[in-house]
Amino acid sequence: MKQKTELGCIATRAAYEAGGILMASLGTLTHAEIETKSKSDFVTTVDKKSEECIVTIIHNYFPDHKIYAEESLRQAAGGYRWIIDPLDGTTNYIHGVPIFTVSIGVEYDGDVIVGVVYDPTRDELFYAEKNKGAFLNDKSIR
């Protein structure tokens, strides 16, 4: 695999750490920890913890980068912007169905340059970076 850029390394680290949060709370949610945003659209305390973890990691390394996150920040495009779904598959997660991921993308001036999708139940990290290819757990995929 071609070496990841700093953006790729930080996106990967954030996905792994957020995935750890998801796994630690899987199957333990109470009704009080689940909110309904709209019909069949939920948010949990775990979504929020996962997102907070990701945003903190990003801002520690890239304090000037913008964030567009599902549960909190919605900064406009332009320059570097991180797009975050801290728990993609919340309904599955709520019901204990082990089909959910952490999804993180990075765009520069509207052009997506890094994408990470981490499935913590299978410990599978899908990673792609513009002009470097796509990988599953650091092995090239097509």
Secondary structure, DSSP 8 states (H G I E B T S, - for coil): -----HHHHHHHHHHHHHHHHHHHHTT---GGGEEEEETTEEEEHHHHHHHHHHHHHHHHH-TT-EEEESSS-B--SSSEEEEEEEEETHHHHHTT-S--EEEEEEEETTEEEEEEEEETTTTEEEEEETTTEEEETTEEE-
